[in-house]
Amino acid sequence: VMELPFVGYGDSEKLINSLTSIQEMNVNTIIQGHGGLCEKSKLSEDIKYLETTRKIVKEYTDSGKSIDEILKLPMEFFLPPHRVKRLHDSYKTVVHKRNLSKIYEEITGLEKFQ
């Protein structure tokens, strides 16, 4: 659980399932492998981000939009503005865009970087 979930080398549905499993545990604070301590409540935000991202990427690809068009969508499409403001620029410019590309690959079966 980082500032923004990263699915670049994994699978977004499996990550949602893992976060949901952790959410069901009887814990209040999580010690992350990457990042500081976080409260269990952050898991709901991360799950919502991933589900929203999957939904938007699917809607856009179903309507014929390219990955390049999807990558240009503002972060506020995926996260509430107050959370976007708190993110370090690297999450906005690298992690989020890699998430979009990876989820696009999952949904379409096409790789952006061929």
Phi and psi in radians as a Rosetta constraint file:
Dihedral C 1 N 2 CA 2 C 2 CIRCULARHARMONIC -1.703 0.35
Dihedral N 2 CA 2 C 2 N 3 CIRCULARHARMONIC -2.977 0.35
Dihedral C 2 N 3 CA 3 C 3 CIRCULARHARMONIC -1.007 0.35
Dihedral N 3 CA 3 C 3 N 4 CIRCULARHARMONIC -0.556 0.35
Dihedral C 3 N 4 CA 4 C 4 CIRCULARHARMONIC -2.471 0.35
Dihedral N 4 CA 4 C 4 N 5 CIRCULARHARMONIC 2.305 0.35
Dihedral C 4 N 5 CA 5 C 5 CIRCULARHARMONIC -1.028 0.35
Dihedral N 5 CA 5 C 5 N 6 CIRCULARHARMONIC 2.552 0.35
Dihedral C 5 N 6 CA 6 C 6 CIRCULARHARMONIC -2.113 0.35
Dihedral N 6 CA 6 C 6 N 7 CIRCULARHARMONIC 2.133 0.35
Dihedral C 6 N 7 CA 7 C 7 CIRCULARHARMONIC -1.992 0.35
Dihedral N 7 CA 7 C 7 N 8 CIRCULARHARMONIC 0.215 0.35
Dihedral C 7 N 8 CA 8 C 8 CIRCULARHARMONIC -0.929 0.35
Dihedral N 8 CA 8 C 8 N 9 CIRCULARHARMONIC -0.572 0.35
Dihedral C 8 N 9 CA 9 C 9 CIRCULARHARMONIC -2.024 0.35
Dihedral N 9 CA 9 C 9 N 10 CIRCULARHARMONIC 0.194 0.35
Dihedral C 9 N 10 CA 10 C 10 CIRCULARHARMONIC -2.256 0.35
Dihedral N 10 CA 10 C 10 N 11 CIRCULARHARMONIC -2.518 0.35
Dihedral C 10 N 11 CA 11 C 11 CIRCULARHARMONIC -2.380 0.35
Dihedral N 11 CA 11 C 11 N 12 CIRCULARHARMONIC 2.188 0.35
Dihedral C 11 N 12 CA 12 C 12 CIRCULARHARMONIC -1.128 0.35
Dihedral N 12 CA 12 C 12 N 13 CIRCULARHARMONIC -0.658 0.35
Dihedral C 12 N 13 CA 13 C 13 CIRCULARHARMONIC -1.168 0.35
Dihedral N 13 CA 13 C 13 N 14 CIRCULARHARMONIC -0.693 0.35
Dihedral C 13 N 14 CA 14 C 14 CIRCULARHARMONIC -1.162 0.35
Dihedral N 14 CA 14 C 14 N 15 CIRCULARHARMONIC -0.633 0.35
Dihedral C 14 N 15 CA 15 C 15 CIRCULARHARMONIC -1.162 0.35
Dihedral N 15 CA 15 C 15 N 16 CIRCULARHARMONIC -0.734 0.35
Dihedral C 15 N 16 CA 16 C 16 CIRCULARHARMONIC -1.018 0.35
Dihedral N 16 CA 16 C 16 N 17 CIRCULARHARMONIC -0.789 0.35
Dihedral C 16 N 17 CA 17 C 17 CIRCULARHARMONIC -1.097 0.35
Dihedral N 17 CA 17 C 17 N 18 CIRCULARHARMONIC -0.721 0.35
Dihedral C 17 N 18 CA 18 C 18 CIRCULARHARMONIC -1.124 0.35
Dihedral N 18 CA 18 C 18 N 19 CIRCULARHARMONIC -0.793 0.35
Dihedral C 18 N 19 CA 19 C 19 CIRCULARHARMONIC -1.112 0.35
Dihedral N 19 CA 19 C 19 N 20 CIRCULARHARMONIC -0.650 0.35
Dihedral C 19 N 20 CA 20 C 20 CIRCULARHARMONIC -1.130 0.35
Dihedral N 20 CA 20 C 20 N 21 CIRCULARHARMONIC -0.708 0.35
Dihedral C 20 N 21 CA 21 C 21 CIRCULARHARMONIC -1.094 0.35
Dihedral N 21 CA 21 C 21 N 22 CIRCULARHARMONIC -0.755 0.35
Dihedral C 21 N 22 CA 22 C 22 CIRCULARHARMONIC -1.115 0.35
Dihedral N 22 CA 22 C 22 N 23 CIRCULARHARMONIC -0.691 0.35
Dihedral C 22 N 23 CA 23 C 23 CIRCULARHARMONIC -1.054 0.35
Dihedral N 23 CA 23 C 23 N 24 CIRCULARHARMONIC -0.545 0.35
Dihedral C 23 N 24 CA 24 C 24 CIRCULARHARMONIC -1.390 0.35
Dihedral N 24 CA 24 C 24 N 25 CIRCULARHARMONIC -0.173 0.35
Dihedral C 24 N 25 CA 25 C 25 CIRCULARHARMONIC -1.295 0.35
Dihedral N 25 CA 25 C 25 N 26 CIRCULARHARMONIC 2.738 0.35
Dihedral C 25 N 26 CA 26 C 26 CIRCULARHARMONIC -1.538 0.35
Dihedral N 26 CA 26 C 26 N 27 CIRCULARHARMONIC 1.193 0.35
Dihedral C 26 N 27 CA 27 C 27 CIRCULARHARMONIC -2.360 0.35
Dihedral N 27 CA 27 C 27 N 28 CIRCULARHARMONIC 2.719 0.35
Dihedral C 27 N 28 CA 28 C 28 CIRCULARHARMONIC -1.940 0.35
Dihedral N 28 CA 28 C 28 N 29 CIRCULARHARMONIC -0.591 0.35
Dihedral C 28 N 29 CA 29 C 29 CIRCULARHARMONIC -2.120 0.35
Dihedral N 29 CA 29 C 29 N 30 CIRCULARHARMONIC 2.451 0.35
Dihedral C 29 N 30 CA 30 C 30 CIRCULARHARMONIC -2.045 0.35
Dihedral N 30 CA 30 C 30 N 31 CIRCULARHARMONIC 2.298 0.35
Dihedral C 30 N 31 CA 31 C 31 CIRCULARHARMONIC -1.670 0.35
Dihedral N 31 CA 31 C 31 N 32 CIRCULARHARMONIC 1.971 0.35
Dihedral C 31 N 32 CA 32 C 32 CIRCULARHARMONIC -1.447 0.35
Dihedral N 32 CA 32 C 32 N 33 CIRCULARHARMONIC 2.687 0.35
Dihedral C 32 N 33 CA 33 C 33 CIRCULARHARMONIC -1.297 0.35
Dihedral N 33 CA 33 C 33 N 34 CIRCULARHARMONIC -0.577 0.35
Dihedral C 33 N 34 CA 34 C 34 CIRCULARHARMONIC -2.223 0.35
Dihedral N 34 CA 34 C 34 N 35 CIRCULARHARMONIC 1.918 0.35
Dihedral C 34 N 35 CA 35 C 35 CIRCULARHARMONIC 2.004 0.35
Dihedral N 35 CA 35 C 35 N 36 CIRCULARHARMONIC 3.094 0.35
Dihedral C 35 N 36 CA 36 C 36 CIRCULARHARMONIC -1.509 0.35
Dihedral N 36 CA 36 C 36 N 37 CIRCULARHARMONIC -2.913 0.35
Dihedral C 36 N 37 CA 37 C 37 CIRCULARHARMONIC -1.173 0.35
Dihedral N 37 CA 37 C 37 N 38 CIRCULARHARMONIC 2.600 0.35
Dihedral C 37 N 38 CA 38 C 38 CIRCULARHARMONIC -2.487 0.35
Dihedral N 38 CA 38 C 38 N 39 CIRCULARHARMONIC 2.701 0.35
Dihedral C 38 N 39 CA 39 C 39 CIRCULARHARMONIC -1.414 0.35
Dihedral N 39 CA 39 C 39 N 40 CIRCULARHARMONIC 2.661 0.35
Dihedral C 39 N 40 CA 40 C 40 CIRCULARHARMONIC -0.997 0.35
Dihedral N 40 CA 40 C 40 N 41 CIRCULARHARMONIC -0.529 0.35
Dihedral C 40 N 41 CA 41 C 41 CIRCULARHARMONIC -1.071 0.35
Dihedral N 41 CA 41 C 41 N 42 CIRCULARHARMONIC -0.426 0.35
Dihedral C 41 N 42 CA 42 C 42 CIRCULARHARMONIC -1.127 0.35
Dihedral N 42 CA 42 C 42 N 43 CIRCULARHARMONIC -0.469 0.35
Dihedral C 42 N 43 CA 43 C 43 CIRCULARHARMONIC -1.038 0.35
Dihedral N 43 CA 43 C 43 N 44 CIRCULARHARMONIC -0.702 0.35
Dihedral C 43 N 44 CA 44 C 44 CIRCULARHARMONIC -1.066 0.35
Dihedral N 44 CA 44 C 44 N 45 CIRCULARHARMONIC -0.726 0.35
Dihedral C 44 N 45 CA 45 C 45 CIRCULARHARMONIC -1.111 0.35
Dihedral N 45 CA 45 C 45 N 46 CIRCULARHARMONIC -0.737 0.35
Dihedral C 45 N 46 CA 46 C 46 CIRCULARHARMONIC -1.193 0.35
Dihedral N 46 CA 46 C 46 N 47 CIRCULARHARMONIC -0.713 0.35
Dihedral C 46 N 47 CA 47 C 47 CIRCULARHARMONIC -1.096 0.35
Dihedral N 47 CA 47 C 47 N 48 CIRCULARHARMONIC -0.755 0.35
Dihedral C 47 N 48 CA 48 C 48 CIRCULARHARMONIC -1.095 0.35
Dihedral N 48 CA 48 C 48 N 49 CIRCULARHARMONIC -0.734 0.35
Dihedral C 48 N 49 CA 49 C 49 CIRCULARHARMONIC -1.013 0.35
Dihedral N 49 CA 49 C 49 N 50 CIRCULARHARMONIC -0.843 0.35
Dihedral C 49 N 50 CA 50 C 50 CIRCULARHARMONIC -1.139 0.35
Dihedral N 50 CA 50 C 50 N 51 CIRCULARHARMONIC -0.759 0.35
Dihedral C 50 N 51 CA 51 C 51 CIRCULARHARMONIC -1.136 0.35
Dihedral N 51 CA 51 C 51 N 52 CIRCULARHARMONIC -0.733 0.35
Dihedral C 51 N 52 CA 52 C 52 CIRCULARHARMONIC -1.113 0.35
Dihedral N 52 CA 52 C 52 N 53 CIRCULARHARMONIC -0.763 0.35
Dihedral C 52 N 53 CA 53 C 53 CIRCULARHARMONIC -1.092 0.35
Dihedral N 53 CA 53 C 53 N 54 CIRCULARHARMONIC -0.787 0.35
Dihedral C 53 N 54 CA 54 C 54 CIRCULARHARMONIC -1.046 0.35
Dihedral N 54 CA 54 C 54 N 55 CIRCULARHARMONIC -0.763 0.35
Dihedral C 54 N 55 CA 55 C 55 CIRCULARHARMONIC -1.105 0.35
Dihedral N 55 CA 55 C 55 N 56 CIRCULARHARMONIC -0.836 0.35
Dihedral C 55 N 56 CA 56 C 56 CIRCULARHARMONIC -1.148 0.35
Dihedral N 56 CA 56 C 56 N 57 CIRCULARHARMONIC -0.793 0.35
Dihedral C 56 N 57 CA 57 C 57 CIRCULARHARMONIC -1.058 0.35
Dihedral N 57 CA 57 C 57 N 58 CIRCULARHARMONIC -0.730 0.35
Dihedral C 57 N 58 CA 58 C 58 CIRCULARHARMONIC -1.106 0.35
Dihedral N 58 CA 58 C 58 N 59 CIRCULARHARMONIC -0.814 0.35
Dihedral C 58 N 59 CA 59 C 59 CIRCULARHARMONIC -1.048 0.35
Dihedral N 59 CA 59 C 59 N 60 CIRCULARHARMONIC -0.768 0.35
Dihedral C 59 N 60 CA 60 C 60 CIRCULARHARMONIC -1.213 0.35
Dihedral N 60 CA 60 C 60 N 61 CIRCULARHARMONIC -0.706 0.35
Dihedral C 60 N 61 CA 61 C 61 CIRCULARHARMONIC -1.210 0.35
Dihedral N 61 CA 61 C 61 N 62 CIRCULARHARMONIC -0.650 0.35
Dihedral C 61 N 62 CA 62 C 62 CIRCULARHARMONIC -1.102 0.35
Dihedral N 62 CA 62 C 62 N 63 CIRCULARHARMONIC -0.501 0.35
Dihedral C 62 N 63 CA 63 C 63 CIRCULARHARMONIC -1.595 0.35
Dihedral N 63 CA 63 C 63 N 64 CIRCULARHARMONIC 0.161 0.35
Dihedral C 63 N 64 CA 64 C 64 CIRCULARHARMONIC 1.561 0.35
Dihedral N 64 CA 64 C 64 N 65 CIRCULARHARMONIC 0.153 0.35
Dihedral C 64 N 65 CA 65 C 65 CIRCULARHARMONIC -1.324 0.35
Dihedral N 65 CA 65 C 65 N 66 CIRCULARHARMONIC 2.564 0.35
Dihedral C 65 N 66 CA 66 C 66 CIRCULARHARMONIC -1.520 0.35
Dihedral N 66 CA 66 C 66 N 67 CIRCULARHARMONIC 2.890 0.35
Dihedral C 66 N 67 CA 67 C 67 CIRCULARHARMONIC -1.076 0.35
Dihedral N 67 CA 67 C 67 N 68 CIRCULARHARMONIC -0.607 0.35
Dihedral C 67 N 68 CA 68 C 68 CIRCULARHARMONIC -1.099 0.35
Dihedral N 68 CA 68 C 68 N 69 CIRCULARHARMONIC -0.650 0.35
Dihedral C 68 N 69 CA 69 C 69 CIRCULARHARMONIC -1.210 0.35
Dihedral N 69 CA 69 C 69 N 70 CIRCULARHARMONIC -0.679 0.35
Dihedral C 69 N 70 CA 70 C 70 CIRCULARHARMONIC -1.142 0.35
Dihedral N 70 CA 70 C 70 N 71 CIRCULARHARMONIC -0.694 0.35
Dihedral C 70 N 71 CA 71 C 71 CIRCULARHARMONIC -1.117 0.35
Dihedral N 71 CA 71 C 71 N 72 CIRCULARHARMONIC -0.357 0.35
Dihedral C 71 N 72 CA 72 C 72 CIRCULARHARMONIC -1.512 0.35
Dihedral N 72 CA 72 C 72 N 73 CIRCULARHARMONIC -0.140 0.35
Dihedral C 72 N 73 CA 73 C 73 CIRCULARHARMONIC -1.129 0.35
Dihedral N 73 CA 73 C 73 N 74 CIRCULARHARMONIC 2.470 0.35
Dihedral C 73 N 74 CA 74 C 74 CIRCULARHARMONIC -1.185 0.35
Dihedral N 74 CA 74 C 74 N 75 CIRCULARHARMONIC 2.584 0.35
Dihedral C 74 N 75 CA 75 C 75 CIRCULARHARMONIC -0.969 0.35
Dihedral N 75 CA 75 C 75 N 76 CIRCULARHARMONIC -0.527 0.35
Dihedral C 75 N 76 CA 76 C 76 CIRCULARHARMONIC -1.142 0.35
Dihedral N 76 CA 76 C 76 N 77 CIRCULARHARMONIC -0.227 0.35
Dihedral C 76 N 77 CA 77 C 77 CIRCULARHARMONIC -1.188 0.35
Dihedral N 77 CA 77 C 77 N 78 CIRCULARHARMONIC -0.448 0.35
Dihedral C 77 N 78 CA 78 C 78 CIRCULARHARMONIC -1.928 0.35
Dihedral N 78 CA 78 C 78 N 79 CIRCULARHARMONIC -0.449 0.35
Dihedral C 78 N 79 CA 79 C 79 CIRCULARHARMONIC -2.398 0.35
Dihedral N 79 CA 79 C 79 N 80 CIRCULARHARMONIC 2.645 0.35
Dihedral C 79 N 80 CA 80 C 80 CIRCULARHARMONIC -1.099 0.35
Dihedral N 80 CA 80 C 80 N 81 CIRCULARHARMONIC 2.557 0.35
Dihedral C 80 N 81 CA 81 C 81 CIRCULARHARMONIC -0.916 0.35
Dihedral N 81 CA 81 C 81 N 82 CIRCULARHARMONIC -0.670 0.35
Dihedral C 81 N 82 CA 82 C 82 CIRCULARHARMONIC -1.111 0.35
Dihedral N 82 CA 82 C 82 N 83 CIRCULARHARMONIC -0.574 0.35
Dihedral C 82 N 83 CA 83 C 83 CIRCULARHARMONIC -1.346 0.35
Dihedral N 83 CA 83 C 83 N 84 CIRCULARHARMONIC -0.644 0.35
Dihedral C 83 N 84 CA 84 C 84 CIRCULARHARMONIC -1.057 0.35
Dihedral N 84 CA 84 C 84 N 85 CIRCULARHARMONIC -0.738 0.35
Dihedral C 84 N 85 CA 85 C 85 CIRCULARHARMONIC -1.046 0.35
Dihedral N 85 CA 85 C 85 N 86 CIRCULARHARMONIC -0.587 0.35
Dihedral C 85 N 86 CA 86 C 86 CIRCULARHARMONIC -1.377 0.35
Dihedral N 86 CA 86 C 86 N 87 CIRCULARHARMONIC -0.285 0.35
Dihedral C 86 N 87 CA 87 C 87 CIRCULARHARMONIC -1.300 0.35
Dihedral N 87 CA 87 C 87 N 88 CIRCULARHARMONIC 2.425 0.35
Dihedral C 87 N 88 CA 88 C 88 CIRCULARHARMONIC -1.151 0.35
Dihedral N 88 CA 88 C 88 N 89 CIRCULARHARMONIC 2.612 0.35
Dihedral C 88 N 89 CA 89 C 89 CIRCULARHARMONIC -0.960 0.35
Dihedral N 89 CA 89 C 89 N 90 CIRCULARHARMONIC -0.588 0.35
Dihedral C 89 N 90 CA 90 C 90 CIRCULARHARMONIC -1.105 0.35
Dihedral N 90 CA 90 C 90 N 91 CIRCULARHARMONIC -0.530 0.35
Dihedral C 90 N 91 CA 91 C 91 CIRCULARHARMONIC -1.232 0.35
Dihedral N 91 CA 91 C 91 N 92 CIRCULARHARMONIC -0.610 0.35
Dihedral C 91 N 92 CA 92 C 92 CIRCULARHARMONIC -1.310 0.35
Dihedral N 92 CA 92 C 92 N 93 CIRCULARHARMONIC -0.694 0.35
Dihedral C 92 N 93 CA 93 C 93 CIRCULARHARMONIC -1.647 0.35
Dihedral N 93 CA 93 C 93 N 94 CIRCULARHARMONIC -0.423 0.35
Dihedral C 93 N 94 CA 94 C 94 CIRCULARHARMONIC -2.011 0.35
Dihedral N 94 CA 94 C 94 N 95 CIRCULARHARMONIC -1.091 0.35
Dihedral C 94 N 95 CA 95 C 95 CIRCULARHARMONIC -1.077 0.35
Dihedral N 95 CA 95 C 95 N 96 CIRCULARHARMONIC -0.884 0.35
Dihedral C 95 N 96 CA 96 C 96 CIRCULARHARMONIC -1.076 0.35
Dihedral N 96 CA 96 C 96 N 97 CIRCULARHARMONIC -0.779 0.35
Dihedral C 96 N 97 CA 97 C 97 CIRCULARHARMONIC -1.143 0.35
Dihedral N 97 CA 97 C 97 N 98 CIRCULARHARMONIC -0.639 0.35
Dihedral C 97 N 98 CA 98 C 98 CIRCULARHARMONIC -1.178 0.35
Dihedral N 98 CA 98 C 98 N 99 CIRCULARHARMONIC -0.659 0.35
Dihedral C 98 N 99 CA 99 C 99 CIRCULARHARMONIC -1.051 0.35
Dihedral N 99 CA 99 C 99 N 100 CIRCULARHARMONIC -0.786 0.35
Dihedral C 99 N 100 CA 100 C 100 CIRCULARHARMONIC -1.043 0.35
Dihedral N 100 CA 100 C 100 N 101 CIRCULARHARMONIC -0.783 0.35
Dihedral C 100 N 101 CA 101 C 101 CIRCULARHARMONIC -1.110 0.35
Dihedral N 101 CA 101 C 101 N 102 CIRCULARHARMONIC -0.765 0.35
Dihedral C 101 N 102 CA 102 C 102 CIRCULARHARMONIC -1.140 0.35
Dihedral N 102 CA 102 C 102 N 103 CIRCULARHARMONIC -0.767 0.35
Dihedral C 102 N 103 CA 103 C 103 CIRCULARHARMONIC -1.178 0.35
Dihedral N 103 CA 103 C 103 N 104 CIRCULARHARMONIC -0.630 0.35
Dihedral C 103 N 104 CA 104 C 104 CIRCULARHARMONIC -1.029 0.35
Dihedral N 104 CA 104 C 104 N 105 CIRCULARHARMONIC -0.789 0.35
Dihedral C 104 N 105 CA 105 C 105 CIRCULARHARMONIC -1.068 0.35
Dihedral N 105 CA 105 C 105 N 106 CIRCULARHARMONIC -0.755 0.35
Dihedral C 105 N 106 CA 106 C 106 CIRCULARHARMONIC -1.063 0.35
Dihedral N 106 CA 106 C 106 N 107 CIRCULARHARMONIC -0.754 0.35
Dihedral C 106 N 107 CA 107 C 107 CIRCULARHARMONIC -1.328 0.35
Dihedral N 107 CA 107 C 107 N 108 CIRCULARHARMONIC -0.692 0.35
Dihedral C 107 N 108 CA 108 C 108 CIRCULARHARMONIC -1.709 0.35
Dihedral N 108 CA 108 C 108 N 109 CIRCULARHARMONIC -0.378 0.35
Dihedral C 108 N 109 CA 109 C 109 CIRCULARHARMONIC 1.398 0.35
Dihedral N 109 CA 109 C 109 N 110 CIRCULARHARMONIC 0.066 0.35
Dihedral C 109 N 110 CA 110 C 110 CIRCULARHARMONIC -1.809 0.35
Dihedral N 110 CA 110 C 110 N 111 CIRCULARHARMONIC 2.449 0.35
Dihedral C 110 N 111 CA 111 C 111 CIRCULARHARMONIC -1.652 0.35
Dihedral N 111 CA 111 C 111 N 112 CIRCULARHARMONIC 2.350 0.35
Dihedral C 111 N 112 CA 112 C 112 CIRCULARHARMONIC -1.200 0.35
Dihedral N 112 CA 112 C 112 N 113 CIRCULARHARMONIC -0.734 0.35
Dihedral C 112 N 113 CA 113 C 113 CIRCULARHARMONIC -1.769 0.35
Dihedral N 113 CA 113 C 113 N 114 CIRCULARHARMONIC 1.255 0.35
